[in-house]
Amino acid sequence: MTALMFKNSDGDEFSVGAGRLKLISVEGLESPPSLLAVSAGPAIGGAINLSAQNTARKIKVNALVDLRGLDEVQVVEARKAIYEALGDLDNDGIMEVSRVGRTRWIGARPSREPEFTGKAWNEEWQIVRAEFICPRPYFKDMSPMTATVQFYEAMTEFSEEGIELAEEGREISMILFLGKRIATIENPGNVEAPVTIRFTGPIVNPYIRNQTSGETIRISRVINEGEFIEIETTPGKREIRLCLDGVIQNGMHYLDLASRFWKLLPRENLIEIGDESPGEGSEASFEFYPHYREA
């Protein structure tokens, strides 16, 4: 059984599969449409490059409005509620789709006003057709996945007597190890997933490298205790936010020019975190929604 619910930014809902709206059919829940882009290198005889790009997803819904037990005033109110949820074509919202034991969501907006079929005076049902456009064509899990990597100074201590070395007069009482921090992040989706990364101070010139894809994001700034810098890698929403004294500022100018806003590949990703002077108690955290081609 498939059920879907669209909620616009005003909180108005269009729920199909529960209550008086029954799903007849829905299109657009499988893989999004692709466009084959063709580009040629400069000059005569330039190389031809072909690349597939997913385009905006369109979802079409046919639903049955159960009008049994309603008088004419209540029928008008039922249709009005649908118009309030779908009638504003400039009102973005969220669509949730539940089927085969899972629920996923996608950003959507109505692409046309709802269309009602004619209703005879003695009929207790009516069909409504709705259409949606989803500029970002991938469905996401309902809850994000998170991970945290602590920055630390690993110290191995010995007894007060220390360890006597071959060179006379020298001993060791402590070994200080400052190394790379490695984390394995599993992306269970079937497409690349943008990620939100936060570095919490104190930390100097931090970087984060996806060793699986070979891409690195590096920040050229000292992040003091109580401060953090946040990196968003979603295409069209890429930004760097710096928090100083509780105030969020644009931190894009601290991005190293050789950086690339990478995504998590749809498998295990080996993530390396480092900086020039790790501070005790600082950390890096990750948050991402697994992305899917289908609902």
RAFEN-V773897 format. One line per field, one symbol per residue. ss: DSSP state (h for helix, s for strand, l for the rest). psi: psi as a letter, one per 30 degrees, with the letter a starting at -180 (. if undefined). burial: + if it has 16 or more other ideal C-beta (glycine too) atoms within 10 Angstrom, else -. A space follows every 10 residues. Layout:
ss: ???
psi: ???
burial: ???
This chain:
ss: llssssssll llsssslsll ssssssslll lllsssssss lllllllsss ssssllssss ssssssllll lhhhhhhhhh hhhhhhllll llsssssssl lsssssssss llllssllll llllssssss ssssllllss slllssssss lllsssslll llssllllll sslsssslll ssssssllll slsllsssss llssllssss llllsssssl lssllllsss ssllllllss ssssllssss lhhhslllll lllslllsss ssssllllll llssssssll sslll
psi: kkklkkklff gkkjkkflbf jkkelkkgfa klklkjkkkk lllkglkkkk kkkklkkkkk kklkjjgkgk leeeeeeeee eeeeeffjfg jlakkkkklh glkllkklkk fllkkkllkl fgkglkkkkk klkjejgkll leklkllkkk kljkkjkllf fakklekkgk lkfkkkjjak kkkjkkjflg lkklkkkkkk lkkkillkkj fefgkkkkki lkjlkfllkk kkgkkfgklk kkjkhgkklk gffgkkfglk jllkliakkj kkkllfikkk fllklkklkk klfl.
burial: --++++++-- -+-++++--+ +-+--+-++- -+-------- ---------- ------+++- +++++-+--- -------++- -+-+++-+-- --+-+++++- ---+++++++ +--+------ -----+-+-+ ++++-+++++ +---+---+- ++-------- ---------- ---------- +---+-+-+- ++++++++++ ++++++++++ -+---++++- +++---++++ ++++-----+ +++------- +--++---+- ++++++--+- +-+++--++- -+++++-+++ ++--+
